[in-house]
Amino acid sequence: MDREQKMLLKEIMDYSFALVETALYLDTHPYDEEALKLHNGFSQKYSQLVSLYQAKYGPLKNNQMSGCPWAYINGPWPWEIDFDL
């Protein structure tokens, strides 16, 4: 996994975390317009990053693949990635 791929994957993980957190906040504060705007912005950026990653490196999840053997078995597993760039 090269540096660019690691950086992109890390950014996807960051936005994924932000989406979970803002969704949890919105569960208890459903009328917070600013939080909703923030969540929607994170969602849009996350989708863009995932599309970019998949175009360059292939699917991120096994439900986005077809054919065997699965390509993700050739790369490092998530716990094997050293994100210390």
N, C-alpha and C positions, 0 to 999 in steps of 0.2 A: 504494500500500500504506500503510494508516494505521498509527499507532503501536502500537495493540493487536495488529494482525495481525503486525507485526514482532516484538513481544515474545513472542507465542505461538510463532512460527516459530523464534525464537532458543532458546526453552526446549525445543522439540522437538529441535532440533539438539544441544543440550547433553545431553539424555537419550539421544539416539542414540549420541553419542560415549561416554557412560558405559556403555551396553550393550555396545558393541564392546570397550571396555577390560576390563570385568569378565568378558566371555566369553573373552577371550584369557587373562586370569589363571586362570580356571577350567579352561581347557585344560591348564594345567600344575599346577594345585592343585585337582583335582576333589573333594577331601574337605573343603575349607574351607567349613564351614557358614555362617559369617558372610558370606563373599563370595557364597555362593549366595543368602542372604537379601537381601543388598544388590542383587544382580543382579535377583532377582525383583521387588523393590520398584521398581527403575528400569523394569523391563519393564511393570509395572502402570501406573505414572505415565505412561510413554511412550504406552501405548495410550489412556489417558484424554485426554491432550493431543492426540493425533492425531484422536480422535473429535470432540473439541471444535472443533479447527481445521476439520475437514471439514464439520461441521455449519454453521459460520459462513461459511467461505470456499471450500468445494469440495475436491475431491480433491488430495492431495499428489503422487500418482504417476499416471503415465499408465495403469497397469494397473487403476486404480480408476475409469476414465472410460468413457463410451460416447457415441457421437454425435460428429459433426464440425460445425464446427471445434472443436478442443480448446480448452477455456476457459483453460488455463494460458498460452496465447500472448498473452493480453491483459494479463497482469501483468508485472512486472519479472522478468527472468531472475535466477537466484541470484547471479550475479556483479555484478548491477546494484543489489542491495539494500545500502543503507547502514545497518548495524546500530548506528551511533553514535547512540544515542537521546538 
